[in-house]
Amino acid sequence: MTDEARDPRVIRSIAVTADDVLDAFVYTRENPATAVLRVTPPFHGRMRARIHVFQIDDSSVTGALHLEPARLLEDEVVAAYPSLEPGAAMDESEGTNEGATKFEHYADAVDDWRTGARSAIIDSISLDEDANDDHRVSVSVLDGPEDGQSSQ
């Protein structure tokens, strides 16, 4: 692989699906592992970022770029993510459904959040989280059969 093919600065745009961005964001909030949008070398002008889940970050070995999903969303949407109230899980010792109802409300709140967040994916991003990096790339959102995605 040529040095240029390993250099992410050749990237001009990254394509993502809204589902991948939102699924990665929610997964990381709800699970012990981490989900990112991963761009793998060889790099070229237009690249596709796909959801990738890991427990140990291997990007230094593979040369892949890992973009945190929160960086691809507007700050207000990230801050608006609902939280599950403490004790909301069903308490079987009480024999009530109150905990299940709280969980259902939480699940509904996450669904509502996802609906609003679909339109809050940013238009461009710096490839490096460090403030020193001024290499920004455009972000294109692929959604629907016209973009080669399934309609499910």
BAKE-944049 format. One line per field, with one value per atom (N, C-alpha, C): atom name; x, y, z. Coordinates in nm, 2 decimals, padded with zeros to 4 digits. Example, Ala and Ser with C-alpha at 12.3 -4.5 7.8 and 13.67 -1.06 7.14 Angstrom:
2
name: (N; CA; C; N; CA; C)
x: (01.32; 01.23; 01.32; 01.28; 01.37; 01.29)
y: (-00.57; -00.45; -00.33; -00.22; -00.11; 00.00)
z: (00.78; 00.78; 00.78; 00.71; 00.71; 00.79)
END
This chain:
152
name: (N; CA; C; N; CA; C; N; CA; C; N; CA; C; N; CA; C; N; CA; C; N; CA; C; N; CA; C; N; CA; C; N; CA; C; N; CA; C; N; CA; C; N; CA; C; N; CA; C; N; CA; C; N; CA; C; N; CA; C; N; CA; C; N; CA; C; N; CA; C; N; CA; C; N; CA; C; N; CA; C; N; CA; C; N; CA; C; N; CA; C; N; CA; C; N; CA; C; N; CA; C; N; CA; C; N; CA; C; N; CA; C; N; CA; C; N; CA; C; N; CA; C; N; CA; C; N; CA; C; N; CA; C; N; CA; C; N; CA; C; N; CA; C; N; CA; C; N; CA; C; N; CA; C; N; CA; C; N; CA; C; N; CA; C; N; CA; C; N; CA; C; N; CA; C; N; CA; C; N; CA; C; N; CA; C; N; CA; C; N; CA; C; N; CA; C; N; CA; C; N; CA; C; N; CA; C; N; CA; C; N; CA; C; N; CA; C; N; CA; C; N; CA; C; N; CA; C; N; CA; C; N; CA; C; N; CA; C; N; CA; C; N; CA; C; N; CA; C; N; CA; C; N; CA; C; N; CA; C; N; CA; C; N; CA; C; N; CA; C; N; CA; C; N; CA; C; N; CA; C; N; CA; C; N; CA; C; N; CA; C; N; CA; C; N; CA; C; N; CA; C; N; CA; C; N; CA; C; N; CA; C; N; CA; C; N; CA; C; N; CA; C; N; CA; C; N; CA; C; N; CA; C; N; CA; C; N; CA; C; N; CA; C; N; CA; C; N; CA; C; N; CA; C; N; CA; C; N; CA; C; N; CA; C; N; CA; C; N; CA; C; N; CA; C; N; CA; C; N; CA; C; N; CA; C; N; CA; C; N; CA; C; N; CA; C; N; CA; C; N; CA; C; N; CA; C; N; CA; C; N; CA; C; N; CA; C; N; CA; C; N; CA; C; N; CA; C; N; CA; C; N; CA; C; N; CA; C; N; CA; C; N; CA; C; N; CA; C; N; CA; C; N; CA; C; N; CA; C; N; CA; C; N; CA; C; N; CA; C; N; CA; C; N; CA; C; N; CA; C; N; CA; C; N; CA; C; N; CA; C; N; CA; C; N; CA; C; N; CA; C; N; CA; C; N; CA; C; N; CA; C; N; CA; C; N; CA; C; N; CA; C; N; CA; C; N; CA; C; N; CA; C)
x: (00.08; 00.00; 00.09; 00.06; 00.14; 00.12; 00.21; 00.20; 00.08; 00.04; -00.08; -00.20; -00.21; -00.32; -00.34; -00.23; -00.24; -00.27; -00.26; -00.27; -00.42; -00.49; -00.63; -00.65; -00.55; -00.56; -00.60; -00.60; -00.65; -00.80; -00.86; -01.01; -01.07; -01.17; -01.25; -01.39; -01.45; -01.58; -01.60; -01.69; -01.72; -01.87; -01.91; -02.05; -02.09; -02.20; -02.26; -02.41; -02.46; -02.61; -02.65; -02.76; -02.82; -02.83; -02.88; -02.89; -02.76; -02.65; -02.52; -02.48; -02.49; -02.45; -02.54; -02.67; -02.76; -02.74; -02.73; -02.71; -02.58; -02.47; -02.34; -02.35; -02.42; -02.43; -02.51; -02.63; -02.71; -02.64; -02.57; -02.50; -02.40; -02.32; -02.21; -02.27; -02.39; -02.45; -02.51; -02.55; -02.62; -02.54; -02.42; -02.34; -02.20; -02.13; -01.99; -01.89; -01.92; -01.83; -01.85; -01.76; -01.77; -01.81; -01.89; -01.93; -01.88; -01.82; -01.77; -01.81; -01.78; -01.79; -01.65; -01.63; -01.49; -01.47; -01.35; -01.31; -01.18; -01.17; -01.05; -00.97; -00.83; -00.75; -00.76; -00.73; -00.66; -00.75; -00.70; -00.78; -00.78; -00.89; -00.91; -01.00; -01.03; -01.11; -01.25; -01.32; -01.46; -01.45; -01.49; -01.49; -01.62; -01.64; -01.76; -01.72; -01.80; -01.78; -01.89; -01.85; -01.95; -01.94; -02.05; -02.05; -01.95; -01.88; -01.78; -01.78; -01.80; -01.80; -01.68; -01.62; -01.49; -01.49; -01.40; -01.37; -01.22; -01.14; -01.00; -00.98; -00.94; -00.92; -00.80; -00.82; -00.71; -00.67; -00.72; -00.69; -00.54; -00.46; -00.32; -00.25; -00.31; -00.25; -00.30; -00.43; -00.50; -00.49; -00.46; -00.46; -00.60; -00.70; -00.84; -00.86; -00.96; -01.00; -01.13; -01.13; -01.25; -01.31; -01.43; -01.50; -01.61; -01.60; -01.71; -01.84; -01.95; -02.07; -02.12; -02.09; -02.13; -02.07; -01.95; -01.89; -01.96; -02.04; -02.12; -02.26; -02.29; -02.42; -02.41; -02.51; -02.51; -02.51; -02.44; -02.42; -02.55; -02.65; -02.78; -02.85; -02.84; -02.90; -02.83; -02.70; -02.62; -02.67; -02.68; -02.72; -02.86; -02.95; -03.09; -03.12; -03.01; -03.04; -03.10; -03.21; -03.28; -03.20; -03.22; -03.15; -03.26; -03.22; -03.31; -03.30; -03.41; -03.41; -03.36; -03.28; -03.24; -03.36; -03.34; -03.45; -03.56; -03.54; -03.65; -03.67; -03.57; -03.58; -03.69; -03.76; -03.87; -03.81; -03.88; -03.84; -03.94; -03.90; -03.99; -04.03; -03.95; -03.98; -04.11; -04.14; -04.26; -04.38; -04.35; -04.46; -04.55; -04.49; -04.56; -04.50; -04.57; -04.53; -04.47; -04.46; -04.42; -04.28; -04.19; -04.06; -04.06; -04.14; -04.16; -04.21; -04.31; -04.37; -04.26; -04.18; -04.07; -03.98; -03.95; -03.86; -03.92; -04.05; -04.12; -04.12; -04.14; -04.13; -03.99; -03.89; -03.76; -03.73; -03.78; -03.76; -03.83; -03.95; -04.03; -03.95; -03.89; -03.81; -03.69; -03.62; -03.51; -03.56; -03.67; -03.72; -03.75; -03.81; -03.84; -03.71; -03.61; -03.48; -03.42; -03.43; -03.37; -03.44; -03.57; -03.64; -03.59; -03.57; -03.52; -03.37; -03.30; -03.15; -03.12; -03.21; -03.18; -03.14; -03.20; -03.18; -03.07; -03.00; -02.90; -02.76; -02.74; -02.60; -02.53; -02.41; -02.34; -02.29; -02.26; -02.22; -02.07; -01.99; -01.84; -01.78; -01.67; -01.60; -01.45; -01.38; -01.23; -01.20; -01.11; -01.08; -01.00; -00.94; -00.87; -00.94; -00.95; -01.02; -00.93; -00.80; -00.72; -00.75; -00.74; -00.77; -00.67; -00.55; -00.44; -00.48; -00.57; -00.60; -00.70; -00.66; -00.75; -00.81; -00.78; -00.83; -00.98; -01.07; -01.21; -01.26; -01.35; -01.41; -01.56; -01.63; -01.77; -01.83; -01.95; -02.02; -02.15; -02.16; -02.28; -02.36; -02.49; -02.58; -02.65; -02.63; -02.70; -02.82; -02.93; -03.05; -03.15; -03.18; -03.29; -03.23; -03.32; -03.28; -03.21; -03.24; -03.17; -03.02; -02.98; -02.84; -02.78; -02.84; -02.79; -02.81; -02.89; -02.92; -03.06; -03.07; -03.20; -03.30; -03.42; -03.53; -03.58; -03.51; -03.55; -03.51)
y: (-00.12; 00.00; 00.12; 00.22; 00.34; 00.43; 00.52; 00.61; 00.69; 00.74; 00.82; 00.74; 00.61; 00.53; 00.51; 00.54; 00.53; 00.66; 00.77; 00.90; 00.95; 00.96; 01.00; 01.14; 01.22; 01.36; 01.36; 01.25; 01.25; 01.24; 01.21; 01.20; 01.34; 01.35; 01.47; 01.46; 01.34; 01.32; 01.18; 01.17; 01.04; 01.02; 00.91; 00.87; 00.78; 00.81; 00.73; 00.71; 00.61; 00.61; 00.66; 00.72; 00.78; 00.66; 00.55; 00.43; 00.39; 00.39; 00.36; 00.46; 00.59; 00.69; 00.68; 00.66; 00.66; 00.53; 00.41; 00.29; 00.28; 00.34; 00.35; 00.43; 00.55; 00.64; 00.57; 00.51; 00.44; 00.32; 00.24; 00.12; 00.16; 00.26; 00.30; 00.35; 00.42; 00.47; 00.35; 00.24; 00.14; 00.01; 00.00; -00.12; -00.09; -00.20; -00.17; -00.16; -00.21; -00.20; -00.06; -00.03; 00.10; 00.07; 00.16; 00.15; 00.29; 00.28; 00.39; 00.38; 00.49; 00.48; 00.46; 00.35; 00.31; 00.34; 00.40; 00.42; 00.34; 00.25; 00.16; 00.20; 00.19; 00.21; 00.09; 00.11; 00.23; 00.35; 00.47; 00.59; 00.65; 00.71; 00.79; 00.90; 00.98; 01.10; 01.08; 00.98; 00.95; 00.82; 00.82; 00.69; 00.67; 00.54; 00.50; 00.47; 00.52; 00.49; 00.40; 00.28; 00.19; 00.16; 00.12; 00.09; -00.02; 00.00; -00.10; -00.10; -00.22; -00.24; -00.30; -00.25; -00.31; -00.29; -00.38; -00.36; -00.31; -00.35; -00.30; -00.23; -00.10; -00.02; -00.07; -00.12; -00.17; -00.07; 00.05; 00.15; 00.18; 00.17; 00.20; 00.09; -00.03; -00.15; -00.15; -00.13; -00.14; -00.01; 00.10; 00.23; 00.28; 00.22; 00.27; 00.39; 00.47; 00.59; 00.55; 00.59; 00.56; 00.70; 00.72; 00.84; 00.82; 00.89; 00.87; 00.92; 00.85; 00.89; 01.03; 01.06; 01.19; 01.30; 01.28; 01.39; 01.42; 01.32; 01.34; 01.39; 01.42; 01.48; 01.62; 01.70; 01.83; 01.82; 01.91; 01.90; 01.90; 01.98; 01.98; 01.85; 01.77; 01.64; 01.54; 01.55; 01.46; 01.49; 01.62; 01.65; 01.61; 01.60; 01.57; 01.42; 01.33; 01.19; 01.16; 01.08; 01.05; 00.96; 00.97; 00.88; 00.80; 00.68; 00.59; 00.62; 00.65; 00.69; 00.57; 00.60; 00.49; 00.42; 00.29; 00.20; 00.18; 00.21; 00.19; 00.05; -00.04; -00.18; -00.24; -00.34; -00.40; -00.47; -00.44; -00.50; -00.61; -00.73; -00.85; -00.87; -00.83; -00.85; -00.78; -00.67; -00.59; -00.65; -00.73; -00.79; -00.69; -00.57; -00.47; -00.46; -00.39; -00.36; -00.22; -00.15; -00.01; 00.01; -00.08; -00.08; -00.10; -00.20; -00.22; -00.10; -00.03; 00.08; 00.19; 00.21; 00.31; 00.28; 00.15; 00.11; 00.13; 00.11; 00.13; 00.28; 00.36; 00.51; 00.55; 00.49; 00.52; 00.48; 00.36; 00.31; 00.40; 00.45; 00.54; 00.67; 00.72; 00.84; 00.83; 00.71; 00.69; 00.68; 00.62; 00.62; 00.76; 00.84; 00.98; 01.06; 01.03; 01.10; 01.06; 00.93; 00.88; 00.95; 00.97; 01.03; 01.18; 01.25; 01.39; 01.39; 01.30; 01.30; 01.27; 01.20; 01.17; 01.29; 01.40; 01.52; 01.61; 01.56; 01.64; 01.59; 01.52; 01.48; 01.59; 01.62; 01.74; 01.73; 01.84; 01.84; 01.82; 01.84; 01.82; 01.79; 01.73; 01.69; 01.69; 01.72; 01.71; 01.56; 01.51; 01.37; 01.33; 01.43; 01.41; 01.49; 01.43; 01.50; 01.62; 01.61; 01.72; 01.85; 01.96; 02.09; 02.13; 02.07; 02.10; 02.07; 01.97; 01.92; 02.01; 02.06; 02.15; 02.08; 01.95; 01.88; 01.83; 01.91; 01.88; 01.81; 01.72; 01.65; 01.66; 01.66; 01.67; 01.53; 01.54; 01.42; 01.41; 01.29; 01.27; 01.16; 01.18; 01.08; 01.00; 00.87; 00.78; 00.72; 00.73; 00.67; 00.63; 00.50; 00.46; 00.38; 00.31; 00.23; 00.30; 00.43; 00.50; 00.52; 00.50; 00.51; 00.37; 00.27; 00.13; 00.07; 00.13; 00.07; 00.00; -00.10; -00.17; -00.08; -00.10; -00.01; -00.06; -00.15; -00.20; -00.11)
z: (00.00; 00.00; 00.00; -00.08; -00.09; 00.03; 00.06; 00.17; 00.16; 00.04; 00.02; 00.05; 00.03; 00.06; 00.21; 00.28; 00.43; 00.50; 00.42; 00.47; 00.47; 00.58; 00.58; 00.53; 00.51; 00.46; 00.32; 00.25; 00.11; 00.10; 00.21; 00.22; 00.21; 00.12; 00.10; 00.16; 00.16; 00.21; 00.26; 00.36; 00.42; 00.41; 00.37; 00.36; 00.48; 00.54; 00.66; 00.64; 00.71; 00.71; 00.85; 00.85; 00.98; 01.08; 01.03; 01.12; 01.18; 01.11; 01.17; 01.27; 01.24; 01.34; 01.47; 01.45; 01.57; 01.65; 01.57; 01.64; 01.72; 01.66; 01.73; 01.86; 01.84; 01.96; 02.07; 02.04; 02.14; 02.20; 02.11; 02.16; 02.27; 02.24; 02.33; 02.46; 02.46; 02.58; 02.66; 02.60; 02.66; 02.69; 02.65; 02.66; 02.70; 02.75; 02.80; 02.69; 02.57; 02.46; 02.39; 02.29; 02.22; 02.08; 02.02; 01.88; 01.82; 01.70; 01.63; 01.48; 01.41; 01.26; 01.22; 01.15; 01.11; 00.96; 00.93; 00.79; 00.78; 00.69; 00.68; 00.55; 00.56; 00.45; 00.35; 00.22; 00.17; 00.16; 00.19; 00.18; 00.04; 00.01; -00.12; -00.09; -00.19; -00.18; -00.11; -00.16; -00.10; -00.03; 00.10; 00.18; 00.24; 00.28; 00.35; 00.49; 00.59; 00.73; 00.78; 00.84; 00.88; 01.03; 01.09; 01.23; 01.27; 01.38; 01.42; 01.57; 01.63; 01.78; 01.82; 01.93; 01.98; 02.13; 02.20; 02.34; 02.35; 02.25; 02.25; 02.12; 02.12; 02.00; 01.93; 01.80; 01.72; 01.61; 01.62; 01.51; 01.49; 01.59; 01.58; 01.50; 01.50; 01.43; 01.29; 01.27; 01.14; 01.05; 01.12; 01.04; 01.02; 01.07; 01.05; 01.13; 01.08; 01.15; 01.23; 01.36; 01.44; 01.47; 01.43; 01.46; 01.56; 01.67; 01.77; 01.72; 01.74; 01.68; 01.73; 01.86; 01.91; 01.84; 01.78; 01.70; 01.57; 01.53; 01.40; 01.42; 01.55; 01.58; 01.64; 01.62; 01.68; 01.83; 01.90; 02.04; 02.12; 02.07; 02.14; 02.14; 02.03; 02.02; 02.11; 02.12; 02.21; 02.35; 02.39; 02.53; 02.56; 02.45; 02.47; 02.48; 02.47; 02.48; 02.62; 02.62; 02.74; 02.83; 02.96; 03.05; 03.13; 03.16; 03.23; 03.38; 03.44; 03.58; 03.67; 03.77; 03.86; 03.92; 03.92; 03.97; 03.87; 03.75; 03.65; 03.60; 03.63; 03.59; 03.68; 03.62; 03.70; 03.83; 03.94; 04.06; 04.09; 04.06; 04.08; 04.22; 04.31; 04.45; 04.50; 04.43; 04.46; 04.39; 04.28; 04.20; 04.13; 04.09; 04.02; 03.88; 03.79; 03.66; 03.64; 03.75; 03.75; 03.68; 03.72; 03.66; 03.51; 03.46; 03.32; 03.25; 03.31; 03.25; 03.24; 03.34; 03.33; 03.21; 03.20; 03.09; 02.96; 02.95; 02.82; 02.79; 02.89; 02.86; 02.82; 02.88; 02.84; 02.69; 02.66; 02.52; 02.42; 02.46; 02.37; 02.36; 02.47; 02.46; 02.37; 02.38; 02.29; 02.14; 02.12; 01.98; 01.93; 02.02; 01.98; 01.96; 02.04; 02.02; 01.89; 01.86; 01.73; 01.61; 01.62; 01.51; 01.49; 01.59; 01.58; 01.54; 01.59; 01.57; 01.43; 01.35; 01.21; 01.13; 01.16; 01.09; 01.15; 01.25; 01.32; 01.30; 01.19; 01.16; 01.09; 01.14; 01.09; 00.95; 00.88; 00.74; 00.72; 00.82; 00.80; 00.94; 00.94; 01.06; 01.04; 01.14; 01.14; 01.17; 01.09; 01.11; 01.24; 01.29; 01.42; 01.53; 01.64; 01.75; 01.81; 01.78; 01.83; 01.76; 01.84; 01.78; 01.68; 01.68; 01.58; 01.44; 01.42; 01.29; 01.22; 01.10; 01.03; 00.90; 00.89; 00.78; 00.80; 00.75; 00.76; 00.63; 00.65; 00.54; 00.54; 00.43; 00.43; 00.47; 00.52; 00.57; 00.48; 00.41; 00.33; 00.40; 00.41; 00.48; 00.37; 00.37; 00.28; 00.35; 00.30; 00.36; 00.25; 00.25; 00.15; 00.04; -00.03; -00.14; -00.26; -00.27; -00.38; -00.36; -00.23; -00.20; -00.18; -00.22; -00.21; -00.08; 00.00; 00.14; 00.13; 00.22; 00.23; 00.29; 00.26; 00.31; 00.45; 00.51; 00.64; 00.76)
END
